[in-house]
Amino acid sequence: MISFFVCLIVLVAGYFIYGGIVDKIYGPDDRQTPAVRINDGVDFVVMPRWKLFLIQLLNIAGLGPIYGALAGAQWGTSVFLWITLGTILAGGVHDFSVGFMSMRHDGASVSELTGMYLGNIMKTIMRIFSVVLLVMVGTVFAVGPAGLIALLIGNQGGSGLLTNTTFWLALILVYYFIATFVPIDKIIGKLYPVFGICLIVMAVGVAIGIFTHGYSIPEIELSNLHPSSTPIWPMMFVSVACGAISGFHATQSPLMARCCKTEKESHMVFYGAMVCEGIIALVWAAAGSAVYARTGGLTAGLTDMLANGQAACVYDICTKTMGGFGIVLAMLGVIACPITSGDTAFRSARLVIADWFKVDQKPYLKRLYLCIPLLLAGAFISQLNYSVVWRYFSWSNQTLAMIALWTASMYLYKNASNYWITAAPATFMSAVSVTYFFCAPECLHLPVTIAYPVGIIAAIAFLGIFLFSTRKTEITDKKKDNRHGHLHTA
């Protein structure tokens, strides 16, 4: 139990200390932000900082820090370390970087930022990758809540259409269409702060319930406790996803970058929301570790419950830690909050495509042309195997985060700043993503004896390419300076 509180303190301290370092390196100033300079009344709208924080939290959180943390807890309490250190050193830096860069470039989406700093080939890859990921995220955050609503109504004695998951899924997709289409301050700006508070209250309620109901949180142990002996590396690092670092956040941060009144809000809105999400993930990982008994020292109880469905596991933890009040919070926190992350996923996809093809989003008809195909794609994916979609979503998350961090590293280099705060986590996430791709069952499924060395070599190679690129850029810039100097002398 001491480990849990130590990690909690480190997360809070990390916001002020390491978050302050990141803020100083990027150097926000008083220049006009896109929200002030462009302000189109649709996507570029100035909103208060407290509202931006809660909307950002809900955008990036939803089911992510809950489902991911519970999945990660299957490997044992070593997941506490990844959630804590990943949030401070990687996730918070990642979210801050993308949000800040977006503000410096007229609210550009992450794919456009990638093109500016890593070239057109990477921009095209990132555009396709972003849209696919966002549609998968929107789908994941529709199927999960739909299943939970049907489960809750069934458990309360309901029957018929109201216990049909497909019925609720259809309603959620209709809402997604509306929220994706209308100006950001009409629905998102009004509802999100309320549901963001619900997400926080829910985590606090679970944390208190753990102690008041006599559960004990195990201390951190580094051994692998997964019942199937699935390796910690890289599986746990990908499964946790949103609770430590997530490329999905790179698609969401530009939404709020288009609504910030000043760059100085970056620390609280972007880094702060990620730390808050890390705390939420830590609570849920602790709940998964404490509520379910171990069998032979392994987390069989949690794994068996997750096998019944992630929604069922969340419902079970809420009722065991908070009783009847937990059911209400489960309704609000694990239904409304994921839905409100899903709609911004589709909204982000619309904006990525709009940036890609230079489609003005102020006219209603042009927004309609993009919204309808995206929601139809989501409806199709929702009929696929949920667990498989979640695994691809998790890997896509970490791969996109890797690319975003390399983009931020080049931005910092070109602005004469300390690029190691992004290059170090970028190298680490490169190893995670490549290793997972080579050994995961849904990917190449090669032995770890092959996947591990390949992942490490790839990460070193990516770092080498980055350092070579900075050296090459430095030489080119010096030649340009010398050429301009000779012309000036002449």
Buried (B, 14 or more C-beta within 10 A) or exposed (E): BEBBEBBBEBBBEBBEEBBEEBBEBBEBEEEEBBBEEBBBEBBBBBBEBEBBBBBBBBBBBBBBBBBBBBBBBBBBBBBBBBBBBBBBBBBBBBBBBBBBBBBBBBBBBBBBBBBBBBEEEBBBBBBEBBBBBBBBBBBBBBBBBBBBBBBBBEEEEEEEEEBBBEBBBBBBBEBBBEBBBBBBBBBBBEBBBEBBBBBBEBBBBBBEBBEEEEBEBBEBEEEBBBBEEBBBBBBBBBBBBBBBBBBBBBBBBBBBBBBBBBBBBBBBBBBBBBBBBBBBBBBBBBBBBBBBEBEEEBBBBBBEBBEEBBBBBBBBBBBBBBEEEBBBBBBBBBBBBBBBBBBBBBBBBBBBBBBBEEBEBEEEEEBEBBBEEBBEBBBEBBEEEBEEBBBBBBBBBBBBBBBBBBBBBBBBBBEEBBBEBBBBBBBBBBBBBBBBBBBBEEBEEBEBEEBBEBBBEBBEEBBEEBBEBBEEEEEEEEEEEEEEEEEEEE
